[in-house]
Amino acid sequence: MPGKVLFIQAEGLGRGDEKLGSLLMANFLRLLGESPRKPATIILWNAGVKLACQGSTQLEHLKKLHAQGVEIVACTTCLEYFDLKENLAVGTPTTMVKAIETMMNSEVVTL
């Protein structure tokens, strides 16, 4: 069975204060990059795709994870919806079918 898959749906962690959520996401991604255990894949969905695009304050954390062998994929429909397809700076676009296949063959952790 493949490794864990992180399913990130937003730019921040938790609900409530956006600034706190952004801070929590930054800490999470930074500490994940420092952790000896990594997920096999990070799937970015909905506003979560913004994390992997130019101008994101979390971009360097995702680049570090990608350089450490973590597959980063971003929903193509979401990138197109936010008009960010040309701004993807780390990882690759993915289709819904591929994302479903990855999730069905893995242990998924949703953030």
C-alpha positions as CSV (number, residue, x, y, z in Angstrom):
1,M,0.0,0.0,0.0
2,P,1.3,3.5,-0.9
3,G,2.2,6.0,1.9
4,K,-0.1,8.5,3.4
5,V,-1.8,11.2,1.3
6,L,-2.5,14.6,2.7
7,F,-5.6,16.3,1.3
8,I,-5.4,20.0,1.8
9,Q,-8.5,22.0,1.0
10,A,-7.7,25.5,2.2
11,E,-4.9,28.0,2.6
12,G,-5.1,27.8,6.4
13,L,-5.7,25.2,9.0
14,G,-8.9,25.1,11.1
15,R,-11.9,27.4,11.0
16,G,-12.2,30.9,12.4
17,D,-9.4,33.4,12.3
18,E,-7.8,33.4,8.8
19,K,-4.5,34.9,10.1
20,L,-4.2,32.2,12.7
21,G,-5.1,29.5,10.1
22,S,-2.4,30.8,7.8
23,L,0.1,30.7,10.7
24,L,-0.9,27.2,11.6
25,M,-0.5,26.0,8.0
26,A,2.9,27.6,7.8
27,N,4.0,25.8,11.0
28,F,2.5,22.5,9.9
29,L,4.2,22.5,6.4
30,R,7.6,23.7,7.9
31,L,7.5,21.1,10.6
32,L,6.5,18.4,8.1
33,G,9.5,19.3,6.1
34,E,11.7,18.8,9.1
35,S,10.0,15.5,10.1
36,P,11.7,12.2,9.2
37,R,8.3,10.9,8.2
38,K,6.7,12.3,5.0
39,P,3.5,11.7,3.2
40,A,3.8,10.1,-0.3
41,T,1.6,12.7,-1.8
42,I,-0.1,16.1,-1.0
43,I,-3.2,16.7,-3.0
44,L,-4.2,20.4,-3.1
45,W,-7.9,21.1,-3.7
46,N,-10.2,24.1,-3.7
47,A,-8.4,27.2,-2.3
48,G,-5.6,24.8,-1.1
49,V,-4.1,25.0,-4.7
50,K,-3.1,28.6,-3.9
51,L,-0.4,27.3,-1.6
52,A,1.5,26.0,-4.5
53,C,1.3,29.1,-6.7
54,Q,3.6,32.1,-7.2
55,G,3.2,34.6,-4.4
56,S,2.1,32.0,-1.7
57,T,3.7,32.5,1.7
58,Q,3.9,28.7,2.0
59,L,5.5,28.0,-1.3
60,E,9.0,27.4,0.0
61,H,7.7,24.8,2.5
62,L,6.0,22.9,-0.4
63,K,9.1,23.2,-2.6
64,K,11.2,21.7,0.3
65,L,8.8,18.8,0.7
66,H,8.7,18.3,-3.1
67,A,12.6,18.2,-3.1
68,Q,12.4,15.6,-0.4
69,G,10.4,13.3,-2.6
70,V,6.8,14.3,-1.7
71,E,4.6,14.3,-4.7
72,I,2.6,17.6,-4.9
73,V,-0.5,17.6,-7.1
74,A,-3.0,20.4,-7.6
75,C,-6.6,20.1,-8.9
76,T,-6.7,21.4,-12.5
77,T,-10.3,22.5,-12.2
78,C,-9.4,24.5,-9.1
79,L,-6.4,26.1,-10.7
80,E,-8.6,27.1,-13.7
81,Y,-11.4,28.4,-11.4
82,F,-9.0,30.7,-9.6
83,D,-7.2,31.6,-12.9
84,L,-3.9,30.2,-11.4
85,K,-3.0,27.5,-13.9
86,E,-0.1,29.5,-15.2
87,N,1.0,30.4,-11.7
88,L,1.6,26.9,-10.4
89,A,5.2,27.0,-9.0
90,V,5.6,23.5,-7.5
91,G,4.0,20.2,-8.3
92,T,1.8,19.2,-11.2
93,P,-1.8,19.7,-12.1
94,T,-4.0,16.6,-11.6
95,T,-7.4,15.4,-12.8
96,M,-10.3,14.4,-10.5
97,V,-10.0,10.8,-11.7
98,K,-6.3,10.7,-10.8
99,A,-6.9,12.3,-7.4
100,I,-9.7,9.8,-6.7
101,E,-7.5,6.9,-7.7
102,T,-4.7,8.1,-5.4
103,M,-7.1,8.6,-2.5
104,M,-8.7,5.2,-2.9
105,N,-5.3,3.4,-2.9
106,S,-3.9,5.3,0.1
107,E,-4.6,6.3,3.7
108,V,-5.9,9.8,3.4
109,V,-5.5,12.6,6.0
110,T,-7.6,15.6,5.4
111,L,-6.6,19.1,6.5
